[in-house]
Amino acid sequence: QKILDSTYQIYVDWILGSWSKLRTPERSLAALSKRLCDTLNTRVSYDALKKGTDILSPNTVKTLLEIQEDHFSIKLLPRFDSYQKVFMPTKLKKIYPIDPFIAQVWNAIGKNIKRLFSANLPPLALDECAFHAQFYRKFDPVDVSYLYSETTQSEIDFYFKDYGFELKSGGNPTSKQKQLLKQCPHYFIVKKQELPLMAYLVGEKR
């Protein structure tokens, strides 16, 4: 159903307010918000995120995003090494707003939409964001990550507890992605039409 514009405004104030202690100009925050939405679903570095903004240091971007993670607005997805069974430090991050609605709020900030949010917000590709949100529906959230192979330069969208998930809006995984999926004890290739059901089952821990 329709979400009131006043609700959007509350969330915009929350996100911008959590940044206020850094005294970063709002135009810089809006530009970073736009970059976050432009790079949604992709691996990106702090240095790449500052491009197109007037933020001078990737460390400032890192601090700004860590503040948002601490305030439960976004989640930085770590990389998991399926061979060594450890989380790996990586320059490239996958960053998701924790809910599709919050992704739209980030979009509103990035597009500098001050009012009539529902009428003016352009669409976002939110399949991965929506799927990711399902991992946090219970009180015992799991450690969610993504898989990436330096050797084949291929990536799998989500991994947790021996389960790999590759989301496909169309087409099929590449041969390199299939190799990476086979490293998972269990894996699923989720087509767009199957995504709502699979997301529900993941959220229910089934």
Backbone as JSON Lines, residues from 0, in Angstrom:
{"i":0,"aa":"Q","n":[0.84,-1.2,0.0],"ca":[0.0,0.0,0.0],"c":[0.88,1.25,0.0]}
{"i":1,"aa":"K","n":[0.25,2.39,-0.02],"ca":[0.97,3.67,-0.11],"c":[1.66,3.99,1.22]}
{"i":2,"aa":"I","n":[2.92,4.44,1.15],"ca":[3.65,4.91,2.31],"c":[3.57,6.43,2.32]}
{"i":3,"aa":"L","n":[3.18,7.01,3.44],"ca":[3.0,8.45,3.52],"c":[4.33,9.17,3.35]}
{"i":4,"aa":"D","n":[4.28,10.35,2.71],"ca":[5.48,11.15,2.55],"c":[6.06,11.55,3.9]}
{"i":5,"aa":"S","n":[5.2,11.72,4.91],"ca":[5.7,12.08,6.24],"c":[6.56,10.96,6.82]}
{"i":6,"aa":"T","n":[6.26,9.71,6.44],"ca":[7.09,8.59,6.89],"c":[8.46,8.63,6.23]}
{"i":7,"aa":"Y","n":[8.48,8.91,4.92],"ca":[9.76,9.09,4.25],"c":[10.59,10.15,4.95]}
{"i":8,"aa":"Q","n":[9.95,11.27,5.29],"ca":[10.69,12.39,5.87],"c":[11.3,12.01,7.22]}
{"i":9,"aa":"I","n":[10.59,11.22,8.0],"ca":[11.13,10.76,9.28],"c":[12.41,9.96,9.06]}
{"i":10,"aa":"Y","n":[12.41,9.1,8.06],"ca":[13.58,8.27,7.78],"c":[14.73,9.09,7.19]}
{"i":11,"aa":"V","n":[14.41,10.06,6.35],"ca":[15.44,10.96,5.82],"c":[16.11,11.7,6.97]}
{"i":12,"aa":"D","n":[15.31,12.22,7.9],"ca":[15.86,12.94,9.06],"c":[16.72,12.02,9.91]}
{"i":13,"aa":"W","n":[16.32,10.78,10.04],"ca":[17.09,9.8,10.83],"c":[18.48,9.57,10.21]}
{"i":14,"aa":"I","n":[18.5,9.33,8.91],"ca":[19.79,9.04,8.25],"c":[20.69,10.26,8.25]}
{"i":15,"aa":"L","n":[20.16,11.41,7.86],"ca":[20.98,12.63,7.85],"c":[21.38,13.03,9.27]}
{"i":16,"aa":"G","n":[20.46,12.84,10.23],"ca":[20.76,13.2,11.62],"c":[21.88,12.37,12.21]}
{"i":17,"aa":"S","n":[21.96,11.1,11.82],"ca":[23.02,10.25,12.36],"c":[24.39,10.69,11.86]}
{"i":18,"aa":"W","n":[24.42,11.43,10.77],"ca":[25.67,11.95,10.21],"c":[26.04,13.33,10.75]}
{"i":19,"aa":"S","n":[25.14,13.96,11.49],"ca":[25.3,15.38,11.8],"c":[26.54,15.67,12.63]}
{"i":20,"aa":"K","n":[26.99,14.72,13.45],"ca":[28.13,15.0,14.32],"c":[29.43,15.17,13.54]}
{"i":21,"aa":"L","n":[29.48,14.69,12.28],"ca":[30.69,14.87,11.48],"c":[30.73,16.22,10.77]}
{"i":22,"aa":"R","n":[29.62,16.94,10.8],"ca":[29.53,18.27,10.19],"c":[29.93,18.25,8.72]}
{"i":23,"aa":"T","n":[29.55,17.19,8.04],"ca":[29.78,17.09,6.6],"c":[28.65,17.82,5.87]}
{"i":24,"aa":"P","n":[28.93,18.64,4.87],"ca":[27.86,19.36,4.16],"c":[26.81,18.39,3.6]}
{"i":25,"aa":"E","n":[25.56,18.83,3.64],"ca":[24.48,17.95,3.17],"c":[24.63,17.59,1.7]}
{"i":26,"aa":"R","n":[25.2,18.5,0.89],"ca":[25.4,18.18,-0.53],"c":[26.36,16.99,-0.68]}
{"i":27,"aa":"S","n":[27.35,16.9,0.22],"ca":[28.29,15.78,0.18],"c":[27.59,14.48,0.58]}
{"i":28,"aa":"L","n":[26.73,14.57,1.59],"ca":[25.99,13.39,2.04],"c":[25.03,12.92,0.95]}
{"i":29,"aa":"A","n":[24.39,13.86,0.28],"ca":[23.49,13.51,-0.81],"c":[24.25,12.83,-1.95]}
{"i":30,"aa":"A","n":[25.43,13.36,-2.27],"ca":[26.23,12.76,-3.34],"c":[26.68,11.35,-2.97]}
{"i":31,"aa":"L","n":[27.06,11.15,-1.71],"ca":[27.44,9.8,-1.26],"c":[26.24,8.87,-1.3]}
{"i":32,"aa":"S","n":[25.07,9.35,-0.91],"ca":[23.85,8.55,-0.97],"c":[23.56,8.11,-2.4]}
{"i":33,"aa":"K","n":[23.74,9.02,-3.34],"ca":[23.52,8.68,-4.75],"c":[24.51,7.62,-5.2]}
{"i":34,"aa":"R","n":[25.77,7.76,-4.81],"ca":[26.78,6.76,-5.18],"c":[26.43,5.4,-4.59]}
{"i":35,"aa":"L","n":[25.93,5.4,-3.38],"ca":[25.55,4.14,-2.75],"c":[24.44,3.45,-3.54]}
{"i":36,"aa":"C","n":[23.46,4.23,-4.0],"ca":[22.36,3.65,-4.79],"c":[22.84,3.24,-6.18]}
{"i":37,"aa":"D","n":[23.75,4.03,-6.76],"ca":[24.27,3.7,-8.1],"c":[25.08,2.41,-8.1]}
{"i":38,"aa":"T","n":[25.7,2.1,-6.97],"ca":[26.56,0.91,-6.88],"c":[25.89,-0.24,-6.15]}
{"i":39,"aa":"L","n":[24.6,-0.11,-5.89],"ca":[23.87,-1.17,-5.2],"c":[24.01,-2.49,-5.95]}
{"i":40,"aa":"N","n":[24.24,-3.55,-5.21],"ca":[24.4,-4.92,-5.74],"c":[25.77,-5.18,-6.37]}
{"i":41,"aa":"T","n":[26.69,-4.22,-6.29],"ca":[28.02,-4.45,-6.86],"c":[29.07,-4.3,-5.76]}
{"i":42,"aa":"R","n":[30.25,-4.85,-6.02],"ca":[31.38,-4.68,-5.1],"c":[32.03,-3.34,-5.4]}
{"i":43,"aa":"V","n":[32.29,-2.58,-4.34],"ca":[32.78,-1.22,-4.54],"c":[33.73,-0.85,-3.4]}
{"i":44,"aa":"S","n":[34.7,0.0,-3.7],"ca":[35.66,0.45,-2.69],"c":[35.23,1.8,-2.13]}
{"i":45,"aa":"Y","n":[35.78,2.16,-1.0],"ca":[35.51,3.48,-0.43],"c":[36.0,4.58,-1.37]}
{"i":46,"aa":"D","n":[37.13,4.31,-2.02],"ca":[37.68,5.3,-2.96],"c":[36.72,5.51,-4.13]}
{"i":47,"aa":"A","n":[36.13,4.42,-4.64],"ca":[35.18,4.54,-5.74],"c":[33.91,5.26,-5.3]}
{"i":48,"aa":"L","n":[33.5,5.07,-4.06],"ca":[32.29,5.71,-3.57],"c":[32.44,7.23,-3.47]}
{"i":49,"aa":"K","n":[33.66,7.71,-3.23],"ca":[33.83,9.15,-3.09],"c":[33.86,9.87,-4.45]}
{"i":50,"aa":"K","n":[33.99,9.11,-5.53],"ca":[34.0,9.74,-6.85],"c":[32.64,10.36,-7.15]}
{"i":51,"aa":"G","n":[32.66,11.56,-7.7],"ca":[31.41,12.27,-7.96],"c":[30.9,13.03,-6.76]}
{"i":52,"aa":"T","n":[31.63,12.95,-5.64],"ca":[31.29,13.74,-4.46],"c":[32.44,14.74,-4.24]}
{"i":53,"aa":"D","n":[32.26,15.65,-3.28],"ca":[33.37,16.54,-2.93],"c":[34.05,16.07,-1.64]}
{"i":54,"aa":"I","n":[33.82,14.82,-1.27],"ca":[34.53,14.23,-0.13],"c":[35.95,13.9,-0.58]}
{"i":55,"aa":"L","n":[36.93,14.36,0.17],"ca":[38.32,14.26,-0.27],"c":[38.98,12.93,0.07]}
{"i":56,"aa":"S","n":[38.56,12.3,1.15],"ca":[39.27,11.12,1.63],"c":[38.36,9.9,1.68]}
{"i":57,"aa":"P","n":[38.85,8.74,1.21],"ca":[38.07,7.51,1.37],"c":[37.88,7.14,2.83]}
{"i":58,"aa":"N","n":[38.76,7.62,3.71],"ca":[38.58,7.36,5.14],"c":[37.34,8.06,5.68]}
{"i":59,"aa":"T","n":[37.02,9.23,5.12],"ca":[35.8,9.92,5.51],"c":[34.58,9.12,5.07]}
{"i":60,"aa":"V","n":[34.63,8.58,3.86],"ca":[33.55,7.71,3.38],"c":[33.4,6.51,4.3]}
{"i":61,"aa":"K","n":[34.51,5.91,4.66],"ca":[34.49,4.75,5.57],"c":[33.81,5.1,6.89]}
{"i":62,"aa":"T","n":[34.18,6.25,7.45],"ca":[33.59,6.68,8.72],"c":[32.09,6.93,8.58]}
{"i":63,"aa":"L","n":[31.71,7.61,7.5],"ca":[30.29,7.9,7.28],"c":[29.47,6.62,7.15]}
{"i":64,"aa":"L","n":[30.0,5.62,6.44],"ca":[29.25,4.38,6.27],"c":[29.26,3.55,7.54]}
{"i":65,"aa":"E","n":[30.33,3.6,8.31],"ca":[30.35,2.89,9.59],"c":[29.32,3.46,10.56]}
{"i":66,"aa":"I","n":[29.14,4.78,10.51],"ca":[28.1,5.41,11.33],"c":[26.73,4.86,10.94]}
{"i":67,"aa":"Q","n":[26.48,4.75,9.62],"ca":[25.18,4.24,9.18],"c":[25.01,2.77,9.56]}
{"i":68,"aa":"E","n":[26.08,2.0,9.52],"ca":[25.97,0.6,9.94],"c":[25.68,0.53,11.43]}
{"i":69,"aa":"D","n":[26.32,1.38,12.22],"ca":[26.06,1.41,13.66],"c":[24.63,1.83,13.97]}
{"i":70,"aa":"H","n":[24.02,2.62,13.08],"ca":[22.65,3.07,13.28],"c":[21.64,2.18,12.53]}
{"i":71,"aa":"F","n":[22.1,1.03,12.09],"ca":[21.21,0.01,11.49],"c":[20.5,0.5,10.24]}
{"i":72,"aa":"S","n":[21.2,1.3,9.44],"ca":[20.65,1.75,8.17],"c":[21.17,0.9,7.02]}
{"i":73,"aa":"I","n":[22.45,0.51,7.09],"ca":[23.06,-0.31,6.05],"c":[23.81,-1.47,6.67]}
{"i":74,"aa":"K","n":[24.17,-2.41,5.82],"ca":[24.98,-3.55,6.24],"c":[26.08,-3.76,5.21]}
{"i":75,"aa":"L","n":[27.32,-3.84,5.67],"ca":[28.44,-4.15,4.79],"c":[28.62,-5.66,4.77]}
{"i":76,"aa":"L","n":[28.51,-6.23,3.59],"ca":[28.6,-7.68,3.44],"c":[30.07,-8.08,3.29]}
{"i":77,"aa":"P","n":[30.59,-8.93,4.18],"ca":[31.99,-9.34,4.06],"c":[32.16,-10.41,2.98]}
{"i":78,"aa":"R","n":[33.39,-10.63,2.62],"ca":[33.74,-11.7,1.69],"c":[34.11,-12.94,2.5]}
{"i":79,"aa":"F","n":[33.66,-14.1,2.05],"ca":[33.97,-15.36,2.72],"c":[34.78,-16.25,1.79]}
{"i":80,"aa":"D","n":[35.85,-16.83,2.31],"ca":[36.68,-17.75,1.55],"c":[36.19,-19.17,1.83]}
{"i":81,"aa":"S","n":[35.57,-19.8,0.82],"ca":[34.96,-21.12,1.04],"c":[35.99,-22.23,1.18]}
{"i":82,"aa":"Y","n":[37.24,-21.97,0.74],"ca":[38.3,-22.97,0.91],"c":[38.84,-22.95,2.34]}
{"i":83,"aa":"Q","n":[39.19,-21.74,2.81],"ca":[39.78,-21.61,4.14],"c":[38.73,-21.51,5.24]}
{"i":84,"aa":"K","n":[37.47,-21.3,4.85],"ca":[36.36,-21.18,5.8],"c":[36.57,-20.01,6.75]}
{"i":85,"aa":"V","n":[37.02,-18.89,6.21],"ca":[37.23,-17.69,7.02],"c":[36.73,-16.47,6.25]}
{"i":86,"aa":"F","n":[36.38,-15.42,6.99],"ca":[36.04,-14.15,6.38],"c":[37.34,-13.43,6.01]}
{"i":87,"aa":"M","n":[37.36,-12.84,4.83],"ca":[38.57,-12.25,4.3],"c":[38.47,-10.72,4.27]}
{"i":88,"aa":"P","n":[39.55,-10.02,4.67],"ca":[39.56,-8.57,4.44],"c":[39.61,-8.29,2.95]}
{"i":89,"aa":"T","n":[38.86,-7.33,2.5],"ca":[38.81,-7.04,1.08],"c":[38.59,-5.55,0.85]}
{"i":90,"aa":"K","n":[39.22,-5.04,-0.18],"ca":[39.07,-3.63,-0.52],"c":[37.67,-3.34,-1.06]}
{"i":91,"aa":"L","n":[37.11,-4.29,-1.8],"ca":[35.8,-4.09,-2.41],"c":[34.71,-4.62,-1.49]}
{"i":92,"aa":"K","n":[33.74,-3.78,-1.18],"ca":[32.65,-4.13,-0.28],"c":[31.35,-4.28,-1.06]}
{"i":93,"aa":"K","n":[30.44,-5.08,-0.52],"ca":[29.05,-5.05,-0.99],"c":[28.24,-4.41,0.13]}
{"i":94,"aa":"I","n":[27.52,-3.36,-0.21],"ca":[26.83,-2.56,0.8],"c":[25.34,-2.55,0.48]}
{"i":95,"aa":"Y","n":[24.54,-2.94,1.46],"ca":[23.09,-2.99,1.27],"c":[22.38,-2.18,2.35]}
{"i":96,"aa":"P","n":[21.44,-1.31,1.99],"ca":[20.48,-0.84,2.99],"c":[19.74,-2.07,3.54]}
{"i":97,"aa":"I","n":[19.41,-2.03,4.82],"ca":[18.92,-3.27,5.45],"c":[17.48,-3.6,5.09]}
{"i":98,"aa":"D","n":[16.84,-2.75,4.31],"ca":[15.45,-2.99,3.94],"c":[15.17,-2.27,2.62]}
{"i":99,"aa":"P","n":[14.31,-2.81,1.76],"ca":[14.02,-2.12,0.49],"c":[13.47,-0.71,0.68]}
{"i":100,"aa":"F","n":[12.65,-0.5,1.72],"ca":[12.13,0.85,1.95],"c":[13.27,1.8,2.31]}
{"i":101,"aa":"I","n":[14.21,1.35,3.15],"ca":[15.34,2.2,3.52],"c":[16.2,2.48,2.28]}
{"i":102,"aa":"A","n":[16.28,1.53,1.37],"ca":[16.99,1.78,0.11],"c":[16.33,2.93,-0.65]}
{"i":103,"aa":"Q","n":[15.0,2.96,-0.64],"ca":[14.3,4.06,-1.31],"c":[14.53,5.4,-0.61]}
{"i":104,"aa":"V","n":[14.7,5.36,0.71],"ca":[15.02,6.59,1.45],"c":[16.4,7.09,1.04]}
{"i":105,"aa":"W","n":[17.37,6.18,0.94],"ca":[18.7,6.57,0.45],"c":[18.59,7.18,-0.95]}
{"i":106,"aa":"N","n":[17.73,6.59,-1.76],"ca":[17.52,7.09,-3.12],"c":[16.96,8.51,-3.09]}
{"i":107,"aa":"A","n":[16.03,8.76,-2.17],"ca":[15.45,10.1,-2.04],"c":[16.51,11.12,-1.63]}
{"i":108,"aa":"I","n":[17.38,10.74,-0.71],"ca":[18.45,11.64,-0.28],"c":[19.41,11.91,-1.44]}
{"i":109,"aa":"G","n":[19.77,10.84,-2.15],"ca":[20.71,10.97,-3.27],"c":[20.16,11.79,-4.42]}
{"i":110,"aa":"K","n":[18.85,11.7,-4.65],"ca":[18.23,12.46,-5.75],"c":[17.75,13.83,-5.29]}
{"i":111,"aa":"N","n":[18.0,14.14,-4.0],"ca":[17.62,15.44,-3.43],"c":[16.12,15.7,-3.56]}
{"i":112,"aa":"I","n":[15.33,14.67,-3.28],"ca":[13.87,14.8,-3.32],"c":[13.4,15.17,-1.91]}
{"i":113,"aa":"K","n":[12.87,16.35,-1.77],"ca":[12.5,16.88,-0.46],"c":[11.04,16.62,-0.08]}
{"i":114,"aa":"R","n":[10.2,16.4,-1.08],"ca":[8.78,16.2,-0.81],"c":[8.17,15.4,-1.96]}
{"i":115,"aa":"L","n":[6.93,14.96,-1.77],"ca":[6.25,14.12,-2.76],"c":[7.13,12.93,-3.14]}
{"i":116,"aa":"F","n":[7.64,12.26,-2.12],"ca":[8.56,11.15,-2.33],"c":[7.92,10.06,-3.18]}
{"i":117,"aa":"S","n":[6.71,9.69,-2.81],"ca":[6.06,8.56,-3.48],"c":[5.9,8.81,-4.98]}
{"i":118,"aa":"A","n":[5.64,10.06,-5.35],"ca":[5.4,10.38,-6.76],"c":[6.69,10.54,-7.55]}
{"i":119,"aa":"N","n":[7.76,10.95,-6.88],"ca":[8.96,11.36,-7.6],"c":[10.14,10.4,-7.53]}
{"i":120,"aa":"L","n":[10.07,9.39,-6.69],"ca":[11.22,8.5,-6.55],"c":[11.36,7.6,-7.78]}
{"i":121,"aa":"P","n":[12.5,7.63,-8.44],"ca":[12.72,6.7,-9.55],"c":[12.91,5.29,-9.03]}
{"i":122,"aa":"P","n":[12.69,4.28,-9.86],"ca":[12.81,2.89,-9.39],"c":[14.26,2.5,-9.12]}
{"i":123,"aa":"L","n":[14.42,1.56,-8.21],"ca":[15.73,0.96,-7.91],"c":[15.64,-0.54,-8.12]}
{"i":124,"aa":"A","n":[16.75,-1.16,-8.47],"ca":[16.81,-2.63,-8.56],"c":[17.02,-3.16,-7.14]}
{"i":125,"aa":"L","n":[15.95,-3.67,-6.55],"ca":[15.97,-4.0,-5.12],"c":[15.9,-5.5,-4.83]}
{"i":126,"aa":"D","n":[16.02,-6.35,-5.86],"ca":[15.89,-7.78,-5.61],"c":[16.9,-8.28,-4.58]}
{"i":127,"aa":"E","n":[18.17,-7.92,-4.77],"ca":[19.19,-8.4,-3.84],"c":[19.01,-7.78,-2.46]}
{"i":128,"aa":"C","n":[18.65,-6.51,-2.42],"ca":[18.43,-5.84,-1.14],"c":[17.28,-6.51,-0.39]}
{"i":129,"aa":"A","n":[16.2,-6.83,-1.09],"ca":[15.05,-7.48,-0.46],"c":[15.42,-8.88,0.03]}
{"i":130,"aa":"F","n":[16.16,-9.61,-0.79],"ca":[16.58,-10.96,-0.4],"c":[17.49,-10.9,0.82]}
{"i":131,"aa":"H","n":[18.42,-9.95,0.82],"ca":[19.35,-9.81,1.94],"c":[18.62,-9.51,3.23]}
{"i":132,"aa":"A","n":[17.54,-8.71,3.16],"ca":[16.79,-8.33,4.35],"c":[16.19,-9.54,5.05]}
{"i":133,"aa":"Q","n":[15.91,-10.62,4.3],"ca":[15.27,-11.78,4.9],"c":[16.16,-12.5,5.9]}
{"i":134,"aa":"F","n":[17.48,-12.32,5.78],"ca":[18.4,-12.99,6.7],"c":[18.27,-12.45,8.13]}
{"i":135,"aa":"Y","n":[17.63,-11.31,8.31],"ca":[17.58,-10.66,9.61],"c":[16.17,-10.62,10.2]}
{"i":136,"aa":"R","n":[15.32,-11.51,9.74],"ca":[13.93,-11.5,10.21],"c":[13.77,-12.15,11.57]}
{"i":137,"aa":"K","n":[14.72,-12.95,11.98],"ca":[14.63,-13.67,13.26],"c":[15.57,-13.06,14.28]}
{"i":138,"aa":"F","n":[15.48,-13.55,15.51],"ca":[16.34,-13.03,16.57],"c":[17.73,-13.65,16.55]}
{"i":139,"aa":"D","n":[17.94,-14.66,15.72],"ca":[19.25,-15.3,15.64],"c":[19.84,-15.1,14.24]}
{"i":140,"aa":"P","n":[20.17,-13.85,13.89],"ca":[20.67,-13.6,12.53],"c":[21.97,-14.33,12.28]}
{"i":141,"aa":"V","n":[22.15,-14.76,11.04],"ca":[23.36,-15.5,10.67],"c":[24.38,-14.54,10.06]}
{"i":142,"aa":"D","n":[25.62,-15.0,9.98],"ca":[26.67,-14.22,9.34],"c":[26.56,-14.39,7.83]}
{"i":143,"aa":"V","n":[26.09,-13.36,7.17],"ca":[25.89,-13.42,5.72],"c":[27.1,-12.8,5.03]}
{"i":144,"aa":"S","n":[27.5,-13.39,3.93],"ca":[28.65,-12.88,3.19],"c":[28.4,-13.1,1.71]}
{"i":145,"aa":"Y","n":[29.4,-12.79,0.91],"ca":[29.37,-13.16,-0.51],"c":[30.63,-13.95,-0.81]}
{"i":146,"aa":"L","n":[30.63,-14.68,-1.91],"ca":[31.8,-15.45,-2.33],"c":[32.43,-14.79,-3.54]}
{"i":147,"aa":"Y","n":[33.74,-14.77,-3.55],"ca":[34.45,-14.23,-4.71],"c":[35.72,-15.03,-4.92]}
{"i":148,"aa":"S","n":[35.98,-15.4,-6.16],"ca":[37.19,-16.14,-6.51],"c":[38.17,-15.21,-7.21]}
{"i":149,"aa":"E","n":[39.34,-15.02,-6.6],"ca":[40.39,-14.22,-7.23],"c":[40.88,-14.91,-8.5]}
{"i":150,"aa":"T","n":[40.86,-16.25,-8.5],"ca":[41.38,-17.01,-9.63],"c":[40.54,-16.81,-10.88]}
{"i":151,"aa":"T","n":[39.22,-16.98,-10.72],"ca":[38.33,-16.89,-11.88],"c":[37.62,-15.54,-11.98]}
{"i":152,"aa":"Q","n":[37.8,-14.68,-10.95],"ca":[37.14,-13.38,-10.89],"c":[35.63,-13.52,-11.06]}
{"i":153,"aa":"S","n":[35.08,-14.48,-10.35],"ca":[33.63,-14.69,-10.36],"c":[33.09,-14.51,-8.95]}
{"i":154,"aa":"E","n":[31.79,-14.22,-8.88],"ca":[31.18,-13.87,-7.6],"c":[29.84,-14.57,-7.45]}
{"i":155,"aa":"I","n":[29.53,-14.96,-6.2],"ca":[28.22,-15.48,-5.83],"c":[27.59,-14.5,-4.86]}
{"i":156,"aa":"D","n":[26.32,-14.17,-5.07],"ca":[25.69,-13.06,-4.35],"c":[25.68,-13.22,-2.84]}
{"i":157,"aa":"F","n":[25.24,-14.37,-2.34],"ca":[25.09,-14.55,-0.9],"c":[25.56,-15.93,-0.47]}
{"i":158,"aa":"Y","n":[26.11,-15.98,0.75],"ca":[26.56,-17.25,1.32],"c":[26.36,-17.22,2.82]}
{"i":159,"aa":"F","n":[25.79,-18.29,3.37],"ca":[25.7,-18.43,4.82],"c":[25.48,-19.89,5.17]}
{"i":160,"aa":"K","n":[26.16,-20.31,6.23],"ca":[26.0,-21.67,6.78],"c":[26.01,-22.74,5.7]}
{"i":161,"aa":"D","n":[27.01,-22.71,4.82],"ca":[27.21,-23.72,3.77],"c":[26.23,-23.59,2.61]}
{"i":162,"aa":"Y","n":[25.41,-22.55,2.59],"ca":[24.43,-22.37,1.51],"c":[24.83,-21.17,0.64]}
{"i":163,"aa":"G","n":[24.91,-21.4,-0.66],"ca":[25.2,-20.33,-1.61],"c":[23.95,-19.98,-2.41]}
{"i":164,"aa":"F","n":[23.75,-18.7,-2.67],"ca":[22.6,-18.23,-3.43],"c":[23.08,-17.29,-4.53]}
{"i":165,"aa":"E","n":[22.77,-17.62,-5.76],"ca":[23.05,-16.73,-6.88],"c":[21.71,-16.26,-7.44]}
{"i":166,"aa":"L","n":[21.44,-14.95,-7.39],"ca":[20.18,-14.4,-7.86],"c":[20.31,-13.99,-9.32]}
{"i":167,"aa":"K","n":[19.34,-14.4,-10.12],"ca":[19.37,-14.1,-11.55],"c":[18.03,-13.52,-11.98]}
{"i":168,"aa":"S","n":[18.06,-12.25,-12.42],"ca":[16.83,-11.66,-12.95],"c":[16.52,-12.23,-14.33]}
{"i":169,"aa":"G","n":[17.54,-12.7,-15.0],"ca":[17.39,-13.35,-16.31],"c":[18.66,-14.09,-16.64]}
{"i":170,"aa":"G","n":[18.58,-15.07,-17.5],"ca":[19.77,-15.82,-17.88],"c":[20.18,-16.84,-16.84]}
{"i":171,"aa":"N","n":[21.39,-17.35,-16.98],"ca":[21.9,-18.39,-16.12],"c":[23.28,-18.02,-15.6]}
{"i":172,"aa":"P","n":[23.74,-18.66,-14.52],"ca":[25.1,-18.4,-14.05],"c":[26.12,-18.74,-15.13]}
{"i":173,"aa":"T","n":[27.24,-18.04,-15.1],"ca":[28.33,-18.36,-16.02],"c":[28.99,-19.66,-15.58]}
{"i":174,"aa":"S","n":[29.82,-20.2,-16.43],"ca":[30.52,-21.44,-16.07],"c":[31.42,-21.22,-14.85]}
{"i":175,"aa":"K","n":[32.02,-20.03,-14.74],"ca":[32.86,-19.74,-13.58],"c":[32.04,-19.62,-12.31]}
{"i":176,"aa":"Q","n":[30.85,-19.04,-12.42],"ca":[29.97,-18.97,-11.26],"c":[29.52,-20.36,-10.83]}
{"i":177,"aa":"K","n":[29.27,-21.22,-11.8],"ca":[28.87,-22.6,-11.48],"c":[29.99,-23.33,-10.74]}
{"i":178,"aa":"Q","n":[31.23,-23.09,-11.14],"ca":[32.36,-23.69,-10.42],"c":[32.4,-23.23,-8.97]}
{"i":179,"aa":"L","n":[32.14,-21.95,-8.77],"ca":[32.16,-21.41,-7.42],"c":[30.98,-21.93,-6.61]}
{"i":180,"aa":"L","n":[29.82,-22.05,-7.22],"ca":[28.66,-22.61,-6.53],"c":[28.92,-24.04,-6.07]}
{"i":181,"aa":"K","n":[29.64,-24.8,-6.87],"ca":[29.89,-26.2,-6.52],"c":[30.83,-26.34,-5.32]}
{"i":182,"aa":"Q","n":[31.48,-25.25,-4.93],"ca":[32.28,-25.28,-3.71],"c":[31.4,-25.22,-2.46]}
{"i":183,"aa":"C","n":[30.15,-24.81,-2.65],"ca":[29.22,-24.73,-1.52],"c":[28.59,-26.11,-1.3]}
{"i":184,"aa":"P","n":[28.51,-26.57,-0.06],"ca":[27.83,-27.84,0.2],"c":[26.39,-27.86,-0.33]}
{"i":185,"aa":"H","n":[25.73,-26.71,-0.3],"ca":[24.37,-26.58,-0.83],"c":[24.3,-25.25,-1.57]}
{"i":186,"aa":"Y","n":[23.61,-25.24,-2.69],"ca":[23.5,-23.97,-3.41],"c":[22.18,-23.9,-4.17]}
{"i":187,"aa":"F","n":[21.76,-22.65,-4.45],"ca":[20.52,-22.39,-5.16],"c":[20.77,-21.3,-6.2]}
{"i":188,"aa":"I","n":[20.22,-21.5,-7.38],"ca":[20.18,-20.47,-8.41],"c":[18.75,-19.95,-8.42]}
{"i":189,"aa":"V","n":[18.57,-18.71,-8.0],"ca":[17.23,-18.18,-7.76],"c":[16.83,-17.26,-8.92]}
{"i":190,"aa":"K","n":[15.84,-17.67,-9.67],"ca":[15.31,-16.85,-10.76],"c":[14.38,-15.78,-10.2]}
{"i":191,"aa":"K","n":[14.19,-14.73,-10.97],"ca":[13.4,-13.59,-10.5],"c":[12.0,-14.01,-10.07]}
{"i":192,"aa":"Q","n":[11.36,-14.88,-10.84],"ca":[9.99,-15.25,-10.51],"c":[9.92,-16.12,-9.26]}
{"i":193,"aa":"E","n":[11.04,-16.75,-8.88],"ca":[11.06,-17.6,-7.69],"c":[11.55,-16.86,-6.45]}
{"i":194,"aa":"L","n":[12.0,-15.62,-6.64],"ca":[12.67,-14.92,-5.55],"c":[11.78,-14.69,-4.32]}
{"i":195,"aa":"P","n":[10.53,-14.24,-4.46],"ca":[9.72,-14.01,-3.25],"c":[9.57,-15.26,-2.39]}
{"i":196,"aa":"L","n":[9.31,-16.41,-3.02],"ca":[9.15,-17.63,-2.25],"c":[10.45,-18.03,-1.58]}
{"i":197,"aa":"M","n":[11.57,-17.96,-2.32],"ca":[12.86,-18.33,-1.74],"c":[13.23,-17.39,-0.6]}
{"i":198,"aa":"A","n":[12.96,-16.09,-0.78],"ca":[13.25,-15.12,0.27],"c":[12.45,-15.43,1.52]}
{"i":199,"aa":"Y","n":[11.19,-15.82,1.35],"ca":[10.35,-16.16,2.49],"c":[10.9,-17.38,3.22]}
{"i":200,"aa":"L","n":[11.31,-18.4,2.48],"ca":[11.84,-19.61,3.1],"c":[13.15,-19.33,3.85]}
{"i":201,"aa":"V","n":[13.97,-18.46,3.28],"ca":[15.22,-18.08,3.95],"c":[14.9,-17.35,5.25]}
{"i":202,"aa":"G","n":[13.94,-16.42,5.18],"ca":[13.56,-15.67,6.38],"c":[13.0,-16.55,7.47]}
{"i":203,"aa":"E","n":[12.32,-17.62,7.08],"ca":[11.78,-18.56,8.06],"c":[12.78,-19.62,8.48]}
{"i":204,"aa":"K","n":[14.02,-19.54,7.96],"ca":[15.09,-20.5,8.26],"c":[14.72,-21.92,7.85]}
{"i":205,"aa":"R","n":[14.02,-22.04,6.72],"ca":[13.64,-23.36,6.22],"c":[14.63,-23.84,5.16]}
